[in-house]
Amino acid sequence: MELLLERTMYATRWLLAPIYLGLSLAILLLAVKFFGELVHVVPVVWEMKESELILVILSLIDMALVGGLLVMVMFSGYENFVSQLNLPAGTDKLSWLGTMDASSLKNKVAASIVAISSIHLLKVFMDAKNVPNDKIMWYILLHLTFVLSAFAMGYLDKLTKKAN
């Protein structure tokens, strides 16, 4: 009975595979939005103020960072929790595949969230005249929370690795 229970529990990891496949679709949606934004901006770029163009560029950078985060979570999560990727010989392989355990993935996700939050905060500062001061304060506090959380997770990870 115990063996059946353990094998069943172990097999349920495959329920994560469709979720990681769903992240592939999310990347596709992000790409559609990215190129839609480009198509929207190109015809009016000459009429835009520099600050408006910078805000659009920051949005594009934000989407690229989110896309990278999705790829990282999708592949590392699949390799850590479902199965190793069996890529054919001669296929380009991302250098970090197979090297990121769950702990390092968590830290990379936290660092990515801080980077994405930084872009959002920069966008708020670029448009500060249109954002109420109390909202700016909340954006800053939220960003600092992300920064402190990422630092704390990294520090705790370092402590646990030293203990081993």
ABEGO torsion letter per residue (X at the ends): XAAAAAAAAAAAAAAAAAAAAAAAAAAAAAAAAAAAAAAAAAAAAAABBAAAAAAAAAAAAAAAAAAAAAAAAAAAAAAAAABBBBBBBGBBBBAABGABBAAAAAAAAAAAAAAAAAAAAAAAAAAAAABBAAAAAAAAAAAAAAAAAAAAAAAAAAAAAAAX
